[in-house]
Structure formats: structure tokens, C-alpha cells
């Protein structure tokens, strides 16, 4: 009897998710054998074998089930499911039994040796030669594991960071379920405001700390050009992206450079001071030498045509690893306060520290906030570890808490694959499974439909826990960015996703050209301690059309929680707590750079404890059509940020201990002749891709697509969650100011206050339908407890004098405010998020307003995952 025949005859085991549908059933157990028939009494050993046993034997009316018995399953490869043959199957933990899939290697106590107990002869062996870099106190408590002798790949460290193509991160050591710390300086992950002890700084000005000037950039202007010119002179990798190169005269020069070309660009040089200089600490981080620099012949633009912009230092091939670090990095913020990057420490000479690889943005002393990472000589705190890969030494060093590895469960993750990869499947379910320890994404769905991921736990993955669809290779800043292959109707629910290097759930899906919905959903999950290794990796990515992130509990992360890039998305009924703790210029929910991201809704959420000077909802660079309503924002600097977009509304919200309910910034900040506006090519190209038909435009809409969009957003057929129609009749009248005779976008040279060429003030700055004018913005019916009002940003023009601010085009800016003395006075019960009918809010807004609020908003179900996720 074949495994499939036996499986078909086996009785379905009653489990935590109910009885399986009629159809073939296969059992898997750690004690099984893939030569077995797959019955309960004689189970298979691997999930892959169970997949193969059911292949081609399941349909929507005859669902297959793989019951996985309790235990830990170490994966050597991805469990790949593809097409119809692997569809309509449930992979589930057997009733009441805990199943864990892992990509890690166990490091049993027998393989560990205490460094201080190694003989002089052993220590003299080349594989242990790096131990000389340890201090005497660390040496006494350090343990080593010979990975090479055990046949374990020590993995690799790659350059990663914002706008660089993401690669697997450093191998992770996990002890008793907790990820340990790659050896670093300084120690510590969380500093109080103004405390500089956790990081190395430049002058600290952007972080509001008294900067110890640990790492300062010398000769920045000489190496990269004047700061005002960085966007066009080509000296930074960011300046080599397509959107920054559109003013170059030769069209052949306007495309984005490859990553390989950008890796050759001029890297940072640091003048060492402060703590890095004390005791010549930095001299252990890299070998002593001035590197040989290769000039690849590429020069800057215009007045910078003599400036080499690919000044690439050569690798230091031979290093005395008994004295110097061999693979140290600087990781953190280098050229801004919103996105991390990393550069390799190459060598030093005198008090200069040389690096390999460029930073995406020119490093600036005010923004520098980094750690020295992967440095054995800094392994001095319990829980720190280091992998010595130099000359194939392949030895793991570790400083365990309590001084011993005895009795600890220790694993090393070098697995750089998905646990499950679903491609072109329908109706697959993953239930009740735990997955841990991968350097890649946990679960990947491509062109999958009607998948259910229910009650799973995913932890200690270096990238995203679950990806539905995949991003294209371009970056989010470019107009042709999109996610593809997202499928339809996929649901992630009741799951616990935690301790992630990247994000939680990427919800790609839908077609922006046709506005077809993806209807992919993340619901009722707990997503915690994410973005540990990368920024712009939120708990929920919403890309495409018609995807939903709701009833999730999202907490404890350094960066944003949700990013919206698309249309008709819902971010509703979530509890966002203790977020954006280590970044600036950010929001808990972020979206930006698109006039056409219409129909999105952020509603019924509780935002509590937002770090820094950040916002609950950050609407960046012209983004339009956002609706923020019936939210509670608590303990934050700011509620909403409107940045030059159209038709954004923040109505019926509560702000408790929020310094300002919101603020705005207008394109006019650049003055009367500020043309083109910042990031104009991106936002206008995206607008042209969907709402403006233009001959010869690279990103061009079609008449059919424009008609689809107009019908979709003017008919009133489509609705927000509270039944309000999604309507933007104004999209018929929106326009980019252009020279009438040529159709070319207005430039500073074309502009005059009363010009007749289509680039006059009335056309560019006054008309509410100009895409340069932030019109139809609302912030209305705000409850403010212990905080401040919306802060407007007026801009004054001359010739003739005129003041521009949001109220010029909108009649609901800071209107209908009520400011109760306390939450109690407001009549708000924080336990239920309901208002009383007799408090100050009811008196000010009326009982009907309160009745509507209480019908729509509830604390029940917000951030309270069920099942395994409650852990």
C-alpha cells in the first residue's frame, strides 16, 4: 500500500482546529521514517515527504491533511509547495502537541570548551589564534565552539541597509529562546533621552545628545561636494538613483546605477575621538595601514567634474588577527535619522579610521549614531558572541550569562531559506506551527490564493516573518516600485510574530492600474520586537490595492509599524504601543510620495507611547486621499503630519498627552520660485502613471485606466468601513503646472508671478486643483486632553505679498475642538474606549457624535490575539 493509499484510509485526528475535511490524511513524526506508509501508527519523518505523498490527490472538495506530531523538525531546505498538485492541503500541529520547525543547528554542551581550560598547545593552533584579542576578564568567562570541526557553516556578513538590496543578515546565536548580541561597542540597546552611552556619535546634534565626537567626518566638502549640491553632483549612491538624475542633459545618464557600481563609491573616513580614542580603543577594530584607493575614473557633474566619485579602497588581504579585528562593521545611522546603513571598518592610520562601502547618503556628523559591530575585542558583556571566519578558523566565541553553557539550549542559525514557500497554490492552510531561526523570510507566498495561516508562531528570522507577494528590485523611492505576485484572499490570523530582524507581514496584492483588489488580510496577530536589523521593515506592509491590517497588537520596535503604498487599504482596530523608539522623521503609520494613493483608511486604532518627535500618522511628500478617523493617540509628540498632499482628512480623533494634534509642511516652503518641488519627478511620474495620459511619458496612464480610476473614485460605489463613500470628484480637475506651449513641467526659469505661459502664481500656487497646493485637507472634531492644537506652517510670498497656509484652501483646519481637563472629564473610559453621554465631549459634540463613536470604536478585540499568539 502506498503512503497516499494509507493516508486516504486513515481516520482524521480531531485537533485544535476541528476535524479535517474528508480526504487523504498523512501523519509526520520525529520518530517516523519516510519509507513508512504515513499512517498514525507508521508516520513519515519529513513534511516534504508528506507533501509528496499527497501531491495530485487533493481538490477543493477533497482536502488533504498533514498532521504533524509534536517535536522539533530541523530543516535543511525549504518546504516548497507549488501549483494545483500541492493545493488544498492543511499542514497542522496534531491536537494539543507543540510543533516547531527550525533552521538552526544545535550546539550541545559537549561541543563547548571553556577558553581558559584549553591547553597552551590548543591555544597555539591557528583556529584559536583570534583569542588573543580578548581582554583578561572576558577570557576567563569565554567559551568556544569549533564550528569547522562540527561541519557547521559559519555564514557570512553582508552589506545591508536602506535602499540597498536586502541580503541575509548575520548568523544568530539563540540561547534558551533568546537571541544573543553580536559583539559590539558600546553595549546597551536603550538609552534615556539625552544619554549617549549606547552608541558612538558625531556631534550628536540631530539626536539631541551632548555628542562625544567619537567619529567625525573630515573633509566632507572636499570628498563629496557642498551639501546643497549632493542631490545633483552624483557623489552619493542615493544621487545615482533615477529620480535624482532627471535633470542630466544626456538621457543615457538618467538611469539608476547597479548596486555593484554603487558599492565602489567613495566610503566614509572618520577622525576618531571621544570614547573610540580612549585607550586607543579603535586601533583594535581594524589593521593599521592606509588603504590603496582605486579611482575608477568616474567623475562628478558640472563644477564637480574633477571630483572622483568612485574612490574605492582595496581590501586588506593579510591581517595579524592576534592584534586586529578582521571583519568589523559600523552599523546604524550615518546620513539621516530615519534609515540605518552599515559600512565595513577597513583599516586605521594615526587617528583616521577608513571604511569599505559607501553610505547611501553622505555621512554627516549630526546624524552619526552607530555601533562598532562584530568585534571580538569588544565581547565583554554577558550574552555577546562572535564568529571568527578569518582564514577558515570557523570558531564561535561566546560569553554566557552565569559563566557557563551547562544546562542551556543553544542553537546557531545559518539557514538562509524560507520555512514554507507557496507558489501558485490555492487553499493551503498552515495551522498551529511554530517556526524559528532563519536568516531569510519565514514564509513566502507567490501567486497563492485563499491561503490561511492560522495560529502560527514565527520568531528569530532576520528578514520578514511572512511575505505575501514580493517587491520588485527597485526601491520605494522610485516611481516604478511595486510588489508583484501577491495573489488574492490570503489571511494571516491569530499568530505571534516576534523578535524579527525585518518586518511582520507583507500584504502585497491587487492591481493598481485596474484597481482590482488583493483582499489579503492580517488579522488578530501579535507582532512584537521587529525591525531589529533593518529600518522600513514594518509589522504590516500594505502594497497594491484593497488589503487589510486589523485587530493586531503591534509593540516594541525602533521604527514604523505600518507602511501604506497603494489604494483602498484599511488599517483598523489595532493597538500600537511603544513604537518608533529609535528614529526620527517617522510615523507609526507611514505613507508617502504619491498623489494617487487614494481611498486608504486608518481608523479605530489606539496609538500609545510614540517615541521621539514622531507622529501617529505621517503623510509624506504629496501623498493624498488618506482618511484618519476615530483613533485615540496617547503619549506622543504629534498626531498627524500633512506634507503637501490633497484631500487628506483627520476627523473625530482623541489626543491625550500629545504635544500637538498635528502639523503640516507645504511645497511653498521653498519660496516663490521653488520649482520643481521636492521629489517632484517621483510624485509626478506616479501621477502620470494613473491619472494623466501624456505622449512619450515614461510612466504613462492609458485612457482606459484613467476612466477606470475616475469611475472608481467618483461613483460612490466603494465605501470606507463606516459606510462613508470613497469619493474624490476633484481628481477630474487635478493638474501638474506645465508650460502651456510645450507641456513640460514648470521650472524655476519659467516662473513669474504673473506669467502668461502657465507658470504663474495663480496656476502654480493659488489654484486648489494644482497638485502643488495642499487642498481639501481637514483636521476637525478633535478631543485634546493635556496637549496642544494643530500647528500650521504659514509661508509668506512677495511680489505681491501673500500668505499661504492650509486654511487658504480648506475650511476645516483646527475646527470643532474640545479640551477637557482630564480623560475623566471627557467622559472617556480607557478600558473600553467608550464615551459617556454626560461628559465634556458629549456636551460639546452632542450625543449623536458620542453614539456614533461608541458604535464604531471598542477596546474589545484590539490587540488581543487568540490561541498561541497570546504567548
N, C-alpha and C positions, 0 to 999 in steps of 0.2 A: 504494500500500500504506500502511495506517495505521501509526502508531507501534506500536500493540498487535499488529498482524499481523506486523510486522517483528520485534518483540520475541519473539513466540512462536516464530519460526523461528530466532532466534539461538541459537548454542550457548552453554551456560552456561560462564562462565570459571572455571577452577579457582582457588580462593582460599585464604586462610589458614584459613578455617573449613570447608574441604571443598567438594565440588561442591554446587551449588544443587539443590534438589528440582526434578523435572520440572515445567515450567510456563513462563509467559511471562517473558522477561528483557528488561530495559531498561538501557541504558548512559547515564551522565551524565558530562560532562567540562567543564572550564572553557573549553575551546575549542569546545564544542558550540553548537547552535542549537535552540531549542525548536520550530522548523519542521522539524527533521530527523526521520527515522523512529525514532531511538533505538537503532540498531544499534551494534555496536562501532566500525564504520567511520564511522558518521554519528550520533554521540551527541546527546542533548539537552543543554541548557545548565543547566537547573534541576531540582532534586529535586522541586519541586512539579509540574513538567510530567511527570516520570516517574510520580509518584503518579497523576496524571490519566490517563496512558496505560494504567495497569494497573487503574484503577477498575472494579470489577464483573467482572473477568476472572480472579479468583483464588479458590481454595477450599482447604479443608484437605487435599484430595488433589491439588491443582494449585497449589502455592505459587509466587508470583511473586518475582522477584529484581530489585532495582535495584543494579547495580554502579556505584559512584561512583569515577571515576578520580581520581588524585592531584591535589592542589592546594587552594587556598583558595576557599571559597564564601561571599561576603558576603550575609547575609540581610537583606531589607527587611521580612520578615514571617515569622510562624510557619509551619512546615510542619505543617499540620493534617491529621490522619488521623481519619476518623470512620466508624463503623458497619461493616456487612458488606462494603460496596463497597471499603473500604481495608484489609480484613483479609487475613491470610495472605500477607504480603509481607515480605521481608528487604531492609533497606537496609544495604548493606555496602561498606566500602572494598575496592576491587579489589586483587587479590593483590599484596602487597608494596608498595603505594602508600599514602602518607600523605594522609589527607583531613581537612581542617579546615573546620568551619562556624563562622562568626564573625558577631557582631553589631556589630562595631566599624568605625569609619571610619579609613582610613589617613591619616596626616598626613605626606606625603612631605617630604623635606628642602627641596625647592624652595619650599614654602609657609611655612617658618620664617624669621623675621628676628631677628637679634641686636638686642636693645633698644638697646644702646649705639651701634649703627650706624645707627639711624633718624635722619633729619634733624630739625631743630628744627620744621620745618613739619609733618612727620608726627606728631611727639610732641604738637603743639598740637591735633591733631584730637580731637574728643570721644571717639572709640572707644578712644584710648590714654590718656585722662585719669587713669585709676586708677594709672598707673605712678608717679606722684609719691609714692605711699605706700611705695615700695621704698627700702630703705637703699642707700647708695652702693656697698657691696661687692656686694650682690645685683644691683643694676642692671648692674654690669659683666659679670656672668655670665649674666644672664637672657635668655631667648629668648621670642618671642611668635608666636602663630599666629592669624590673623584667621578665626575660625570663621564669622562672619557672611558674609564675602566668599566663603567656600567653600561656603556653603549648608548648614552643619552645625548642627543643633540643639544648643545647649549644655546641654540637660537642665535639671534642677531639683534643689533640695534640699528634702526633706520632713521633717516631724517623724516620727521613728521611735523605738521603744523598747519595753521590756517592757510588755505589756498594751495597747499602742496597736496599732491595726490596721496591719499591715505594709504599707509602700509601697516603691516602688523607691528605691534609695539613690543617692548622689551619682555622677555620671558618673566613670568611672575612666580614668586615663591609664596605658597599658601600654607599656613600653619594653623591647624585646628579651625579651618574655615575662614581664616582672616588673611587677607593679602598683606604681605610684609613690604618693607620700604627698600627700594633700590638705594644703595649707599649714596648719601647726599650731604651737601653743606649749603646753608645752615640746616639744622634739624628743625622739625616742627611744621605743622600744616595750618595752624590757625593762630593768627596774631590779633590782639586787640587793636582798635583803631589807633593809628599813630605809632604802633610798635613795629620796629624794623627788624626784629630778631629772626623772623622766619625766612627771610630772603636776602639776597645780595641786591643792592640798589645802586643807581647812579646818584643823581642829586635828590631823588625822592619827590620832586615837585608834583608830579601827576598823581601820586599816591598819598599825598598829604602826610608824609612822614619826614622826619628830620634825616634826610638821606646821608648815610655814612660815606658816600662816594667810594664804594667798593670797586666799582667798574665804571670807568668814564671813557667816553669815545673821544679820542684825539683826532684832530684834523678832519672833522666830518665834512666841512665845506670843500676842502681840497680833494677829498676822495669821492664824494657823491654830488657835489654841487650845492648851490644855495637851496635852502629848504623850500622856498617858493617855486623853485624850478623842478623839484623832484618828480612832479606828475608828468612832465613832458620831456625831460632830458634823458630818460631811459636808464638811469643808473640803478634803479631798484627792480627786483623781479616784478613787483606789483605794476610798475610802469611799463612792463613788457606784455601786459595783457591787452587784448584787443580794444577794450573800452578806453584805455588811456592813450591810444596811438592813432586816433581817428583824424587828428589834425596834421599828421605827417603828409608831406606833398606826394610821395610815391605810394600808390595803393598797395604795392607789393610789400611795403613795410608795415602794414596795418594789422597783421595777424599776430596772434599770441605765440610767443616763443615756446618751444618744447621745454619740459621740465629739465631734461639733460642740459640744454643750453643755459637755463637759469641757474642750475647748480654750479656753473662755472663763474658766476658773477661775484663781484667783489664782496668778501666777507667782512665781519666786524674785526676791529683791533681795539683792545681795551688797555687803558692806562690803569694799573692796579693800585688800589689804595684801601683805606679803611680796614675792615676785618680780613679781606683777602691778602693784605700786605703784612698783617701782624704775624711775626714769626716766619715770614716768607712762605706762608701757607700755600699760596698759588703755585710755588715752584715745584710742588709735588703733583700738580694736576696734569702736567704735560711735560715733555722733554725740553731741555734748553737748546734752542737754536733759532736763528732767523730763517723762516722757510723760504725756499726758492719759489718765486711767483711767476706763473706763466701768463703772459699777455697774449690773448688770443686774437688781438687785432681789432676788436670791436670798439667803436668809439661812441661817445655821446652825440647828442643832436645840437645843432645850432652853435651857440657860443661855447658849447662843451665838446666840440668835435675833437679836441685834443685829449679828452679825459677817457682813460681806459675803463670800460665798464664790465669787462670780463678779466679781472685780475685774480687768477685762480692759484692759490698756493698748492704746492706739491705735497703729497703725503710724506710724513716722516717714516721711513721704512724700518729703520733699526732704532730700538728704544731699549735703554737699560731699565728693564721692568722691576729691578730691585730698588730703584730710586724714583722712577717716574710712572705716573698713570699712563695707560696705553689706549684708553677708549673713553675719556671723559667728555661730557657734554655740558653746555649751558642751556637750561630749559626754562621757559617762562615767557614773560612779556618783554619785547625788545623795542618795537617801534610804535606801539599803541597800547591802550589799556583794555582792549576788548577781545584780543585773539592771541593765543600763545604760538610760539615758534621755538625752534631749537637749533643750535649750531655746535659743531664738534670743536672741542679745545685741541688745538694742533701743537702749539709749542709756546715757549716764552723766551724773552731775552731782556735783560735789565728789568724794568718794571712794565714791560709791554707783554700782553697776552694775545697771541694770534689764534684765529679760529679758521675752520674749514666750513664751507657752505655759507651762502648769504642768508640774511633775514629777509622775509617777504617785503617788509617796509624798512626804510633806513633806520637803524638803531638810533635812539635819542636818549640822552641822559635822564630826561624827566620821566620817561616811560620804563627804563630798565628796572625789572624786578624778576630775578631769576634764581635758580638753584644750580650749583655745581652737582652734576648727576653722574652716577655710575663711576664713583671714585672710591677705590678700596681704602685709600689712606684716610677717608672721612667716615669709615664704618666704625662708629663709636657709640651708637645708641641701640638699645635692645630692639630687635626686630629688623635691623638693617641686614642686607645681603649684597653680594657682589659675585658676578660670574666672570672668571678670568678666561678669556678666549685667546689671549695672546700666544702666538706660536703653537696653537692647538693644545694649550695647557688643559683647558676644559675642566676647571676645578671651581666648585661653588664654595664661597666663604659665607659664613652666617654667624650672627651674634644673637643667640636666642635669649628671650626673656627668661629669667630664673636661672640662667647659666647652663642649661642642659637641654638636649633634644630628647631625652628619655621620656617616654610616655606621650609624646606629641605625634599627631598625624601630620606628616609633611609631604607636600607634593610640589612639583615644578611643572609649570605649563610651558611647553614649547609647541603645542598643537596649534597650527595656523589655518584651520579649516572650520567650516560650519558643522554643527552637530547634525542638523537636517537641512537639506536643500530640496525644495519642491519646485519643479519646473513643468508647467503645462498640465498640472493636475487639477482635479475637481473633487470636492467633497472629502478631502483628507482631514482627519482630526488628530491633534496631539493633546492628550489629556493626562494631567496629574504627574507629569515627569519633571524631574529636576535635571538641569544641565549646568555644568560649571567647568570653567578653565579652558578658554580658547583665546588665542591672540587675534582672532578674526571676529566676524559677526556670528552670533549664536545660531539663528535660524534665518534662512533666506528663502523668500518666495519670489518666483519669476513666472509671470503669466499664469498664476494659480488663481482658481476661483473657488469661492464658497469653502474656504479653509476655516477651521475652528481650532484655535489654540487656547486651551481652557485649563486653568488651574496649574500652570507650569511655574517653575522657579528657574530663573536664569541668573547666574552670578559669575563674577570674576572672568568676564570676557573683555578683551581690550578694545573692541570696537562696539558696534551696536548689538543689543540683545536680539532684536527681531527686525528684519528688513522686508517690507512688502514692496516689491519693485526695487529698482537700483538707480542711483544718479548717473547721469552721463559724465564723461570725463571732464567736461568744462566745469567752471566754478560758479557759485551762486551769483557772483557779481556780474556775470556776462549775460547778454540778452537771450542767448540760445540755451541757457541752462534748463534742464528738465529732468524729471525722473521718468523712467520707462518701465514697461512690463509689470505694472502693478496689479493687473487683474481686477476682479470685482468680488464684492461680498465677502471679503476675508475679515475675520473677527479675532481679536486678542482680548481675552477677558479673564477676570478672577486670578490674575497671575502676579507674581512677585519678581520684579526685575531689579537687581540691586548690585552695587559695587561693580560698576561698569566703567571701562576706560572711555567709551563713547556714549551713545545715547540709548534710549529705551526702545521705542517702536517707530520705525519709519513707515508712514502711511502714504505711500505713493499710489496713484491710480486715478483714472479719469482722463479725459482728453480736452485740453484747453481750447483747441480750435473749434470743436463741436459742442463743448460744454457737456459732454457725456459724463456722468458721474462714476466715480470709482466705488463709492459706498463701502470703503474699508473702514474698520472701526477698532479703536482701543477703548475698552470699557471696564471700569471697576478693577483697575490694577493698582498696585503699589509700585512706584518707581522711585528708587532711592539711591543716593550716593553714585551719581552718574557724572559724566564729563570729567572723570578723574585724570585722563591723559590728553584730552583734546577739547578745544572750545568749539562752539557752534555744533554741538552734538547733543541736542535736547532730549528730554524724555519723550516728546512727541514731535515728529516732523510731519507736517501736513503739506503734501505736494500733489498738484494736479487739480482735481475737481471733486467736490462732494464727499470728503472723508471726515471722520468724526473722532474727537478725543474727548471722552466724557466720563464723569464719575470716578476719576482717578485721584489717588493720593500721591502727590509728587513732592519730594522733600530732599533737603540736604545736598546741595550741589553748588559749584562755584559759578555757574553760568546760567544761561536761559533755560526755561522749561519747555517751551513750545515755539516752533518756528512755522509760520504760515507762508507758503509760496503757491498760491493758486486761488481758486474760486469756490464759493459756496461751502466753505468749511465751517464746522461747528467745534468750538472749544468751550464746553458747557459742563456745569456741575462738578468742577474739580476743586480739590483742596491743594493749594500751592503754598508750601511752607519752607522757610529758611533757604532762600534761593538767591542767585546772582551774588554770591558771597565774596567773590574774588575777581571782579571785573568791573569795568566802567562803560559808559555809553551803551547801556543794555537795558533790556526789559525782561520780565518773567515770560511774557508772550511777546515775540518779536516778529515783525514783518517789514518789508521794505523794497524800494526801487521798482515799483510797478503801479502805474495808473489803473491797470486793468485787473488787479486782484479784487474783484467785486464780490459782494454777497457773503462776506465772512462775518461770523458772529462769535463773540466772546461774552458769555452770559452765565449768571447764577454761580459764579465761582467765588471762593474765599481765598484771597491773597493775604498771607500773613508772614511778616518778617522778611522784607526785601532788603538786601544788602546795599551798601554804598549809596550813591546818589542816583540810583536806578529807578525805573518805572515798572508799574504793573503791566502796562501795555505800551510798547514802543512802536510807533508807526513812522517808519524812516523814509527819507528820500522820495517824497512824492506818492507814497502808497495811498490808495484810495478805496472807498467803499467798505470801510470797516465799521462794524456796529458793536459797541461795548456797553452792555446794559445789565442792570440788576446784579451787579457784583458788589462784594464787600472787600475793600482794600484796607489793611491794617498794618501799622508799624512799618512805614515806608517813607522814603523821601518824596516820591511823586507817584501820582496815579496814572495819567496818560500823557503821552508825548505826540503831538501832531507836528509832522515835519513836511509841510508844503503840499500835502495831498488834498484831494477833493472828497466831499460827501462822506466824511468820517463823523460818526456820532457816538458820544459818550453820555448817555442819558440814564437817569434813575439808578444812580450808584451811591454807595455809602463809603465814606473815607474816615477812618478812625486813626488818629495819631499819624497823619500823613502831612508832611510839611507843606505840600501844595497839591491840590487835586489834579493839577497837570500844568503843562507849559507847551509852547509852540516855537517853531522856528520857520521862517519864510525864506524862499529863494531871494527875496529882496534884500536880505542881509548883505549881499554883495554889492549893493548900491544900484544906482540908476542904470549903469551900463554893465551890470553883471551878467553878461551873456557870453557863451551859453551858460545855463545854470549848472550847478554841481551835478556830476553824474548824468548829465543830460543825455549822452549817447545811449546809455543803458535804458533809462526810463522811456525815452522817446522811441528807441528801437522796439521795445516791448509793446508800447502803444501801437506802433506801426504794424506789429505782427498780428494784431487782433482787431483794431478799430479804425485803421486808416489805410486805404488802398492807394499805394503810390508806385508808379512805374520805376523800376530799377532799384527799389529799396531792398536791401539785403534781407531784412526780416519783414516780409510783406504779407498783409492780410489779403484775402480774396473777397470779392463782393458777397459770395455765398456765406462765408464765415461772419462777415460784418452783419449781414442780415440776421443770421442766427443769434448773434450776440444782442442785437437790438430787440428782437422778439423776446429773448430770454429775460432781458433786464428792463423791459417796459410794459410787458403784458400783465404783470401782477400775478401770474400763474404760480410762480415759485415763492415760497414763504419761509420766513425765519421760524424758529422753534415756538414762538408765542403766537404764530398766526399772522404776524405783520408781513405784508407783501414785500418781496425784494424788488424794488423798482428804482431805476436810475434813468428817468427820461432825459436827464441832462446830457447823457452820453452822445445824443444826436448832435449836440452843439459844441462839444469839446474840440479844441484845436491846439496844435503847436504853432506859435507865432512864426511865420515864414515870410521871406521876401516874395511879394506878390508876383513879380515878373519871372522869377526862376523857381519858386517852390523850395528854395534852400532855407534851412533854419536860420532864424535871425542870429547874427553875430554882433559883437560889440561895435564893429566898424559900420554895421548897417543901422545902428540905433540912433535915433534922435527923438527928443521929447515929442515933437510934432511932425515927425517924418510922414511922408506920403507913400512909403514903399512897403507898408505892412509891419514895420518895426518901430512904431511909435508907442508912446506910453499907454494910450488908450487901448491899443491892440495887445501889447505885451503885458502890462501890469494892471490895468484898470478893469478889463472885462472879466467878469466872473467865469466865463467859459474858456478863457485862456488856461492852458494846462500849467502855466507858471503862477497861477493865482489860487491860493488855498480857499476855495469857496465851498459854501454849504456845509461848513463844519459846525458841529453842535457840542456843547457841554452844558447840559441842562438838568434840572432837578437833581441836585447833589445834596446829600446829607453829609455835613462836615462836623466831626466831633474831635476837638483838640488839635486842629490843624489849620492849614491855610487854603486860600482860594486858588483858582487857576491863575497862572502868571502869564500875561500876554507879552508879546515881543514886538512893540511898535517899531517901524522903520520910517525914517523921515527922508523924503526925496527933495531935490531942489528943482528950480527952473521949470515951472513954478513950484513952490514948496507944497508938499502933500505928505500926509501921514498914512501909512499902510499898516493895518492890523486886521486880525480875523473878523472883528466886528464890522469892518468895511463891507464884507460880503455875506455875513451871517448875522442873524438877529437873535441867536440863542447861544451866546458866549457868556458863561458865568451867570446864567439866569436861573431863577427859582431855587435859591439856596436856603437851607435851614441849618442853623448852627446850635444844636442842643448843647447844654453844659456838660452832659455825660451820656454814655450809652444808655444808662437807666432813664435819664430824662428824655432821650429819643424814643423810648419805648421799645428798644430792640433787645430781644433775648438772644445772646450769643450762642446759647446751647442749641437753639432751633433755627436761628436767623429769621425769626418772625417778629413783626411789629405789633404792638398793642394798638387798639383803636382809640386810646386816650392819651398817648404820649405826644411830645412836641412835633414829631413828624406827621402824625395823623392830623394834628391841629393845623399844620402849615400846608400840607399837600392834600388833605382830605381823606376821608375814609375809603373812597373808591381806589385811590392810589395805593393805600395800605392793603386793601383787599386783593388788588392785582399782584402786589409784591408777594403777599403771603401765599397766593395760589401758585406763583411761579418759582419761588425760592424756598429751599428747605435745606437744613443741615443733614437730614436723613439721606444716607447713601453717598454723601460727598466724602471721598477719601476713606471709605471703609470697605476694603476688598474682602471678599469671602474666601473660604477654603484655605488652601495652602498659602495664599498670598498674605494672610493675616500675620504670618510669621515675621 
